[in-house]
Amino acid sequence: MWLDLRPDPDLLVLWADFTQARLKVRRLAALNAHHERMSRLAIDVALASGGFLGFGAICLGEQTVLDNIHAVLSCDIRSYD
């Protein structure tokens, strides 16, 4: 329809703002999903390396590393926009 009848300029601005906001939300969701996968993989490695036949507890050193990973991945990623 916009090809047949030029829309009001305010509508174009609104469309651009809406589109940029949606893209930020999608990027944020994708980044959060990636961080969840990375955290899960790190926990799986820590669990597999300890205990009997890979079943056991996470040692204090591994937990410290996992806490550091979580702190890095939990930073306010909106500041990178």
C-alpha positions as CSV (number, residue, x, y, z in Angstrom):
1,M,0.0,0.0,0.0
2,W,2.9,2.4,0.8
3,L,4.0,2.0,-2.8
4,D,0.7,3.3,-4.1
5,L,0.1,6.1,-1.6
6,R,3.0,7.8,0.2
7,P,2.4,7.5,4.0
8,D,2.5,10.3,6.4
9,P,6.2,11.1,7.4
10,D,5.3,10.6,11.1
11,L,4.2,7.0,10.3
12,L,7.6,6.3,8.7
13,V,9.3,7.5,11.8
14,L,7.0,5.4,14.0
15,W,7.7,2.4,11.8
16,A,11.5,2.9,12.0
17,D,11.3,3.3,15.8
18,F,9.2,0.2,16.1
19,T,11.4,-1.9,13.9
20,Q,14.6,-0.9,15.7
21,A,13.0,-1.7,19.1
22,R,11.9,-5.1,17.8
23,L,15.4,-5.9,16.5
24,K,16.9,-5.0,19.9
25,V,14.5,-7.3,21.7
26,R,15.3,-10.2,19.2
27,R,19.0,-9.6,19.6
28,L,18.7,-9.5,23.3
29,A,16.6,-12.8,23.3
30,A,19.2,-14.5,21.1
31,L,22.1,-13.3,23.2
32,N,20.4,-14.5,26.4
33,A,19.7,-17.9,24.8
34,H,23.4,-18.1,23.8
35,H,24.5,-17.2,27.4
36,E,22.2,-19.9,28.8
37,R,23.8,-22.5,26.5
38,M,27.3,-21.4,27.4
39,S,26.5,-21.5,31.1
40,R,24.9,-25.0,30.7
41,L,27.9,-26.3,28.8
42,A,30.3,-25.0,31.5
43,I,28.2,-26.6,34.2
44,D,28.1,-29.9,32.3
45,V,31.9,-29.9,31.9
46,A,32.4,-29.2,35.6
47,L,30.0,-32.0,36.5
48,A,31.6,-34.5,34.1
49,S,35.1,-33.8,35.5
50,G,34.3,-34.7,39.1
51,G,32.9,-37.5,41.2
52,F,32.7,-41.2,40.3
53,L,32.2,-41.9,36.5
54,G,31.3,-38.3,35.9
55,F,28.6,-38.2,38.5
56,G,29.3,-36.0,41.5
57,A,29.7,-32.6,42.8
58,I,31.3,-29.5,41.5
59,C,34.5,-28.7,43.4
60,L,35.0,-25.2,45.0
61,G,37.5,-24.2,42.3
62,E,35.1,-25.2,39.5
63,Q,32.3,-23.3,41.2
64,T,34.4,-20.2,41.4
65,V,35.1,-20.4,37.7
66,L,31.4,-21.0,37.0
67,D,30.5,-18.0,39.2
68,N,32.9,-15.9,37.2
69,I,31.4,-17.1,33.9
70,H,27.9,-16.3,35.1
71,A,29.0,-12.9,36.2
72,V,30.4,-12.1,32.8
73,L,27.5,-13.5,30.9
74,S,25.0,-11.7,33.2
75,C,26.4,-8.2,32.6
76,D,24.0,-5.6,31.3
77,I,24.2,-6.5,27.6
78,R,21.9,-3.5,26.7
79,S,24.9,-1.3,27.3
80,Y,26.5,-2.8,24.1
81,D,23.7,-1.4,21.8
